[in-house]
Every structure is written in C-alpha cells, then in structure tokens.
C-alpha cells in the first residue's frame, strides 16, 4: 500500500460488534433523530459510537444510505 502523508490508507475493515437487545434497537432504528436514555453503565456512549461509525460508513438502520462524497 502506498503511504500518504505518513499514513497508510485502510480499507475493507470489518468488526463484529456485540450489542444488547436495547442497544441493537437504538443502533438499527430507522429514525433520523433517535435517543437512547439509560442509567450509568447502560451502554449509551458505546451504542452512540457504533451508530455514528455506521453512519460514517454509509449505513443507517442497517441499510445503505446515499452519501454526498
């Protein structure tokens, strides 16, 4: 792989992520504006990060979404 700016480009990364049932419901909801409310240690930040990473990769609610790039 060619390096750009001292960094190696990465493509084709796959990661299996385990989510609780409530977290999975939040991550896979088709709602554009979704909220996950819970107590300390319920996985709000973790599931929010998973949802954000999926959206950045072009997926929302498990579906491919059109991206402007």
C-alpha positions as CSV (number, residue, x, y, z in Angstrom):
1,X,0.0,0.0,0.0
2,X,1.2,3.5,-0.8
3,X,1.6,5.9,2.1
4,X,0.0,9.3,2.0
5,X,1.3,11.9,4.5
6,X,3.0,9.3,6.6
7,X,-0.3,7.3,7.0
8,X,-1.3,4.0,5.4
9,X,-4.7,4.1,3.8
10,X,-7.1,1.5,5.3
11,X,-10.0,-0.2,3.5
12,X,-12.2,-3.2,4.0
13,X,-12.2,-3.2,7.8
14,X,-14.8,-5.4,9.3
15,X,-15.5,-5.8,13.0
16,X,-18.1,-8.0,14.7
17,X,-19.8,-5.9,17.4
18,X,-21.9,-7.4,20.2
19,X,-24.8,-5.3,21.4
20,X,-27.5,-5.8,24.0
21,X,-31.1,-6.0,22.7
22,X,-31.9,-2.4,23.7
23,X,-28.6,-1.1,22.2
24,X,-29.4,-3.0,19.0
25,X,-32.8,-1.4,18.8
26,X,-31.3,2.0,19.1
27,X,-28.4,1.4,16.6
28,X,-30.8,-0.1,14.0
29,X,-33.7,2.3,14.3
30,X,-34.7,4.0,11.1
31,X,-35.5,7.2,13.0
32,X,-33.3,10.1,11.8
33,X,-33.3,11.6,15.3
34,X,-33.1,8.8,17.9
35,X,-32.4,8.9,21.7
36,X,-31.1,6.2,24.0
37,X,-31.8,7.0,27.6
38,X,-30.4,4.9,30.4
39,X,-28.5,4.8,33.6
40,X,-24.8,4.7,34.3
41,X,-23.2,1.8,32.5
42,X,-26.1,1.1,30.2
43,X,-24.0,1.5,27.0
44,X,-25.3,4.8,25.8
45,X,-21.9,6.1,24.6
46,X,-20.9,2.8,23.1
47,X,-24.1,2.4,21.1
48,X,-23.9,6.0,20.1
49,X,-20.4,5.5,18.7
50,X,-21.5,2.3,16.9
51,X,-24.4,4.3,15.3
52,X,-22.1,7.2,14.3
53,X,-19.5,4.8,12.8
54,X,-22.1,3.0,10.8
55,X,-23.5,6.3,9.5
56,X,-20.0,7.5,8.6
57,X,-19.6,4.3,6.7
58,X,-22.8,4.9,4.8
59,X,-25.2,2.8,6.8
60,X,-28.2,3.8,8.8
61,X,-30.7,1.3,10.3
62,X,-28.7,-1.5,8.6
63,X,-29.4,0.0,5.2
64,X,-27.0,1.6,2.7
65,X,-27.6,5.3,2.6
66,X,-26.6,7.8,-0.1
67,X,-23.6,9.9,0.9
68,X,-22.6,13.2,-0.6
69,X,-19.0,12.0,-1.1
